[in-house]
Amino acid sequence: MYNPDFWEVQLDQSDLEMMPDDVGLWHESPEDQNLRYKHEDRVGRLIPQIDTLLNRSLTQRQFEAAVLYFKYGKTQREISEIMGISRRVVSQHLFGITRNGKSIGGAVKKLRKLCRKHGIAITN
């Protein structure tokens, strides 16, 4: 029976058993698993190098905000609470400000410049 509070649909166990394992959202083919492992290995090797580059290129506050935002997925509001600064200042640390029509500062701008310098492709 449908429960709108939990968005549940009850199924009979025999219906579930009739579904092949490889059609479920949780299924990962051996090829997919191999690609995921390769990606995780590559990321694992790059993270220390990227952290070092970031630490050398960003101010301490930009570095802290960028790590919280990108690595730990914190919102600007959460970062402001953690760092004890306003959300507006967090935004400035991450994305910079526009002064006299020119973009100034910001970790993201510096990160893009670093990526170009080191030949790292930026993908969304």
VOGU-3710 file (C-alpha; in Angstrom, 3 decimals, decimal comma):
1> mynpdfwevq> 0,000/0,000/0,000  1,253/3,510/-0,891  2,372/5,677/2,022  2,680/9,347/0,959  4,615/10,208/4,121  7,495/7,938/3,134  6,984/7,538/-0,620  6,846/3,801/-0,197  5,272/1,190/-2,421  4,972/-2,269/-0,963
11> ldqsdlemmp> 5,799/-5,162/-3,253  5,361/-8,833/-2,796  8,672/-10,659/-2,312  7,899/-12,947/-5,258  7,674/-9,872/-7,531  11,129/-8,749/-6,396  12,589/-12,202/-6,948  11,380/-12,145/-10,562  13,508/-9,079/-11,327  17,046/-9,801/-12,580
21> ddvglwhesp> 19,798/-8,477/-10,323  21,390/-6,449/-13,104  18,379/-4,157/-13,651  18,458/-2,621/-10,188  19,851/0,849/-9,566  22,331/-0,700/-7,173  23,832/-2,964/-9,831  27,385/-2,260/-10,919  28,792/-4,200/-13,843  32,385/-5,448/-13,651
31> edqnlrykhe> 33,336/-2,787/-16,224  31,674/-0,053/-14,171  33,416/-1,299/-11,048  36,784/-1,328/-12,824  36,257/2,261/-14,039  35,232/3,358/-10,544  38,341/1,743/-9,022  40,602/3,445/-11,583  38,956/6,798/-10,890  39,293/6,356/-7,129
41> drvgrlipqi> 42,958/5,393/-7,505  43,661/8,449/-9,671  41,858/10,772/-7,295  43,676/9,203/-4,349  47,041/9,936/-5,969  46,093/13,484/-6,981  44,527/14,690/-3,725  47,821/15,175/-1,816  49,344/17,048/-4,787  46,257/19,236/-5,182
51> dtllnrsltq> 46,153/19,960/-1,444  49,789/21,081/-1,576  49,137/23,330/-4,592  46,078/24,835/-2,957  47,820/25,406/0,339  50,631/27,276/-1,448  48,340/29,320/-3,716  45,383/30,298/-1,539  45,210/32,339/1,625  44,572/30,283/4,747
61> rqfeaavlyf> 40,917/31,406/4,876  40,385/30,688/1,160  41,939/27,262/1,620  39,718/26,461/4,626  36,570/27,641/2,838  37,451/25,757/-0,375  38,150/22,502/1,470  34,884/22,738/3,387  32,923/23,648/0,251  34,410/21,314/-2,347
71> kygktqreis> 35,848/18,419/-0,363  33,222/18,127/2,367  30,218/19,542/0,497  29,351/22,144/3,128  27,027/25,011/2,238  28,166/28,606/2,527  25,909/28,964/5,588  27,524/25,928/7,261  31,004/27,228/6,434  30,155/30,623/7,917
81> eimgisrrvv> 29,139/28,932/11,172  32,247/26,733/11,240  34,641/29,600/10,461  32,794/32,205/12,549  32,368/34,649/9,654  29,387/35,900/7,653  28,046/34,002/4,643  28,935/37,031/2,485  32,595/36,765/3,518  32,559/33,016/2,790
91> sqhlfgitrn> 31,268/33,839/-0,694  34,089/36,366/-1,134  36,690/33,783/-0,054  35,286/31,264/-2,541  34,205/33,388/-5,510  35,812/36,783/-4,977  34,167/40,162/-5,406  33,648/42,591/-8,258  35,225/45,968/-7,747  34,961/48,646/-10,448
101> gksiggavkk> 33,754/45,991/-12,898  36,757/43,730/-12,285  36,660/40,350/-10,532  39,059/40,313/-7,592  40,290/37,393/-5,523  38,415/34,234/-4,734  39,622/30,674/-4,438  37,749/29,501/-7,545  39,478/32,031/-9,787  42,857/31,021/-8,397
111> lrklcrkhgi> 41,994/27,325/-8,788  41,050/27,816/-12,445  44,321/29,634/-13,066  46,258/26,837/-11,350  44,486/24,202/-13,412  45,319/26,007/-16,659  48,946/26,407/-15,566  49,294/22,698/-14,735  47,265/21,407/-17,694  44,407/20,057/-15,601
121> aitn> 41,125/19,875/-17,521  38,158/21,349/-15,650  34,922/19,442/-16,148  31,539/19,946/-14,520
//
